[in-house]
Amino acid sequence: MTNDQPFVDLRKYDQSWFDRGRPSWYVLLWWFVQAIAFPLTPQPLNILRCALLRLFGARIGKGVLIRPTARFTYPWKVTIGNYSWIGDNVVLYSLDQIHIGEHCVVSQKSYLCTGTHDLQDPAFGLKTASITIENGTWVAADCFIGPGVQIGANAVIGARSSVFTNMPSGQVCWGSPCRPKTARIKLDPSTTP
């Protein structure tokens, strides 16, 4: 270890200004329900998981599939459009709003993170920004989507990508940091065998 002085003084950290959107007792009740009910619901009881999320304020469309090991920090800050899928061990760290469009797939172990810290602040101040994933997008396995990111409609984010900036519509993107690589081609169903 070196004797260099730290750039931050974590004794000064203060997030008293942060609004979780619900009172503390409600947040604790949600965390308890999620810890017990979600992992204990069998795979086919997706309708129960969606109902619990709606009960706690999430806006969940019809036909949405959510695996039992998915995690939602504050469901009242989450919107998921019709017929979208949320895979196993996906984390929606919803300190800010997360909007997922229709017919989207967020694959297993992906992490949607709406919070970070100010690197220039000696008190390591909390910063939040919303995430938007537009219709028809596939976020493949084990991706990180950072605060403030918007992913355009029908984009594909390749496995294990780290997304720190907006990604354009209709592009296949991958890497760390993630970059657009090629256009996503819409196939005509009449021409496929």
PLY file of the C-alpha trace (Angstrom):
ply
format ascii 1.0
element vertex 193
property float x
property float y
property float z
element edge 192
property int vertex1
property int vertex2
end_header
0.00 0.00 0.00
1.09 3.54 -0.68
0.73 6.49 1.63
-0.99 8.66 -0.99
-3.91 10.68 0.35
-7.35 9.68 -0.96
-9.12 12.05 -3.38
-12.41 11.49 -1.53
-13.57 11.76 2.05
-16.41 9.26 2.37
-17.31 10.70 5.79
-18.81 13.60 3.82
-21.02 11.39 1.63
-24.63 12.55 1.83
-27.57 11.33 -0.19
-30.25 12.81 2.05
-31.52 14.77 -0.97
-32.21 11.56 -2.95
-35.88 10.71 -3.44
-36.50 6.97 -3.67
-40.07 7.69 -4.67
-41.69 5.89 -1.73
-41.34 5.96 2.08
-38.71 3.79 3.76
-41.22 1.24 5.08
-42.56 0.74 1.54
-39.06 0.23 0.13
-38.32 -2.36 2.84
-41.62 -4.11 2.17
-40.74 -4.34 -1.53
-37.27 -5.70 -0.79
-38.78 -8.33 1.49
-41.39 -9.36 -1.12
-38.74 -9.52 -3.85
-36.36 -11.57 -1.69
-39.04 -14.14 -0.82
-41.70 -14.17 -3.54
-39.65 -13.79 -6.71
-37.14 -16.61 -6.29
-39.78 -18.97 -4.90
-42.20 -18.57 -7.80
-41.89 -21.41 -10.30
-40.91 -20.45 -13.83
-44.48 -20.78 -15.25
-45.89 -18.30 -12.68
-44.68 -15.29 -14.62
-48.13 -13.73 -14.23
-47.61 -13.59 -10.45
-44.25 -11.81 -10.79
-45.77 -9.25 -13.17
-48.70 -8.75 -10.76
-46.32 -8.14 -7.83
-44.37 -5.59 -9.83
-47.58 -3.82 -10.84
-48.75 -3.87 -7.22
-45.57 -1.99 -6.31
-46.00 0.60 -9.05
-44.16 -0.80 -12.08
-45.80 -0.20 -15.43
-45.72 -3.64 -17.05
-47.32 -4.27 -20.47
-49.19 -7.37 -21.58
-47.35 -10.55 -22.42
-44.19 -9.54 -20.51
-41.99 -12.42 -19.30
-39.84 -11.91 -16.21
-37.64 -14.67 -14.85
-37.73 -15.42 -11.09
-34.16 -14.27 -10.43
-34.55 -10.79 -12.00
-34.04 -7.92 -9.51
-35.72 -4.51 -9.41
-34.40 -1.89 -6.96
-37.44 0.42 -7.13
-40.16 -1.07 -9.38
-42.17 2.17 -9.34
-39.39 3.65 -11.49
-39.63 0.91 -14.15
-41.70 0.72 -17.34
-41.65 -2.42 -19.54
-43.60 -2.50 -22.81
-45.76 -5.27 -24.23
-44.22 -8.69 -24.98
-40.75 -7.89 -23.63
-38.58 -10.42 -21.79
-36.35 -9.92 -18.73
-33.89 -12.79 -18.27
-32.40 -14.59 -15.29
-30.24 -12.55 -12.92
-30.94 -9.28 -14.73
-30.59 -6.30 -12.37
-32.62 -3.14 -12.95
-30.83 -0.76 -10.58
-33.59 1.81 -10.85
-32.43 4.78 -8.80
-33.81 6.73 -11.77
-36.37 5.79 -14.45
-35.81 2.72 -16.65
-37.95 2.55 -19.79
-37.91 -0.70 -21.81
-39.98 -0.68 -24.98
-42.15 -3.34 -26.62
-40.75 -6.66 -27.92
-37.38 -6.13 -26.20
-35.14 -8.81 -24.72
-32.80 -8.10 -21.83
-30.80 -11.31 -21.51
-29.40 -13.05 -18.45
-26.96 -11.33 -16.11
-27.32 -7.90 -17.73
-27.12 -4.89 -15.41
-29.04 -1.68 -16.11
-27.47 0.91 -13.82
-29.05 4.37 -13.38
-26.65 5.52 -10.65
-23.03 6.59 -10.42
-20.88 9.02 -8.43
-19.26 12.36 -9.20
-15.55 11.64 -9.64
-14.64 15.31 -9.06
-16.64 15.61 -5.82
-14.57 15.01 -2.66
-17.81 13.78 -1.01
-18.34 11.20 -3.83
-21.81 12.63 -4.58
-24.50 10.41 -6.05
-25.61 11.10 -9.63
-28.54 9.43 -11.38
-29.85 9.41 -14.95
-32.57 7.41 -16.69
-32.07 4.55 -19.17
-34.25 4.10 -22.27
-34.28 0.94 -24.39
-36.49 1.43 -27.43
-38.79 -1.10 -29.13
-37.39 -4.30 -30.62
-33.98 -4.08 -28.99
-32.00 -7.10 -27.79
-29.51 -6.61 -24.96
-27.56 -9.88 -25.03
-26.11 -11.73 -22.02
-24.01 -10.06 -19.32
-24.15 -6.47 -20.63
-23.71 -3.31 -18.57
-25.91 -0.34 -19.52
-24.82 2.87 -17.82
-26.73 5.90 -16.52
-28.26 8.22 -19.11
-27.96 5.74 -21.99
-30.57 5.52 -24.74
-30.52 2.50 -27.03
-32.35 3.04 -30.31
-35.13 0.85 -31.68
-34.20 -2.57 -33.09
-30.58 -2.35 -31.95
-28.63 -5.38 -30.76
-26.10 -5.02 -27.95
-23.66 -7.93 -28.14
-22.87 -10.17 -25.18
-20.68 -8.72 -22.42
-20.73 -5.22 -23.88
-20.38 -2.13 -21.70
-22.62 0.69 -22.92
-21.72 4.19 -21.67
-23.09 6.29 -24.56
-26.24 6.23 -26.70
-26.48 3.52 -29.36
-28.28 4.17 -32.67
-31.41 2.44 -33.96
-31.10 -0.60 -36.20
-27.44 -1.28 -35.43
-25.59 -4.31 -34.10
-23.23 -2.97 -31.43
-20.68 -4.62 -29.19
-17.50 -4.12 -27.22
-16.23 -2.43 -24.11
-16.83 0.38 -24.65
-19.72 -0.58 -26.92
-19.69 0.76 -30.48
-22.00 0.32 -33.51
-20.49 -2.26 -35.90
-23.02 -3.08 -38.62
-26.64 -2.56 -39.64
-29.26 -4.98 -38.35
-31.11 -6.24 -41.41
-34.85 -6.89 -41.20
-35.60 -10.18 -42.90
-38.65 -10.54 -45.09
-40.59 -13.56 -43.72
-41.78 -14.45 -47.21
-38.20 -15.11 -48.35
-37.09 -17.36 -45.49
-37.34 -21.13 -45.90
0 1
1 2
2 3
3 4
4 5
5 6
6 7
7 8
8 9
9 10
10 11
11 12
12 13
13 14
14 15
15 16
16 17
17 18
18 19
19 20
20 21
21 22
22 23
23 24
24 25
25 26
26 27
27 28
28 29
29 30
30 31
31 32
32 33
33 34
34 35
35 36
36 37
37 38
38 39
39 40
40 41
41 42
42 43
43 44
44 45
45 46
46 47
47 48
48 49
49 50
50 51
51 52
52 53
53 54
54 55
55 56
56 57
57 58
58 59
59 60
60 61
61 62
62 63
63 64
64 65
65 66
66 67
67 68
68 69
69 70
70 71
71 72
72 73
73 74
74 75
75 76
76 77
77 78
78 79
79 80
80 81
81 82
82 83
83 84
84 85
85 86
86 87
87 88
88 89
89 90
90 91
91 92
92 93
93 94
94 95
95 96
96 97
97 98
98 99
99 100
100 101
101 102
102 103
103 104
104 105
105 106
106 107
107 108
108 109
109 110
110 111
111 112
112 113
113 114
114 115
115 116
116 117
117 118
118 119
119 120
120 121
121 122
122 123
123 124
124 125
125 126
126 127
127 128
128 129
129 130
130 131
131 132
132 133
133 134
134 135
135 136
136 137
137 138
138 139
139 140
140 141
141 142
142 143
143 144
144 145
145 146
146 147
147 148
148 149
149 150
150 151
151 152
152 153
153 154
154 155
155 156
156 157
157 158
158 159
159 160
160 161
161 162
162 163
163 164
164 165
165 166
166 167
167 168
168 169
169 170
170 171
171 172
172 173
173 174
174 175
175 176
176 177
177 178
178 179
179 180
180 181
181 182
182 183
183 184
184 185
185 186
186 187
187 188
188 189
189 190
190 191
191 192
